[in-house]
């Protein structure tokens, strides 16, 4: 796996994600461990200081899976919001966990459960709570 790009995480997101990690079930443990590594290496900022081009929780993101040549638009959500967000992807899903904190243009190589790897590129952020001054979403 290659060098991962620097990431920036909203302080409130980091606190909520840590609670998810701490309460992860056995089936979510592999993703929880990867997510915890991301939190540990990320720069944590107040919500008001998150740049407009960074993927935060509840952001709607267009990204490309360079491994499979697929373009996707998804909203990064907490697991409990999956049912209410039509294009939602859980931060506790392998691909969802990879997106948090990345900037537009970043490429990340991310392990998948089937012993393969995804190579993801952030193409655009269509909606971001912090950009819309929704600092507590």
Buried (B, 14 or more C-beta within 10 A) or exposed (E): EEEBEEBBBBBBBBEBBEEBBEEBEEEBEBBBEBBBEBBEEBEBBEBEEBBEBBBBBBBBBBBBBEBEEEEBEBBBBBBEBBEEBEEBBBBBBBBBBBBBBBBBEBBBBBBEEEEEBBBBBBBEBEEBBBBEEEEEB
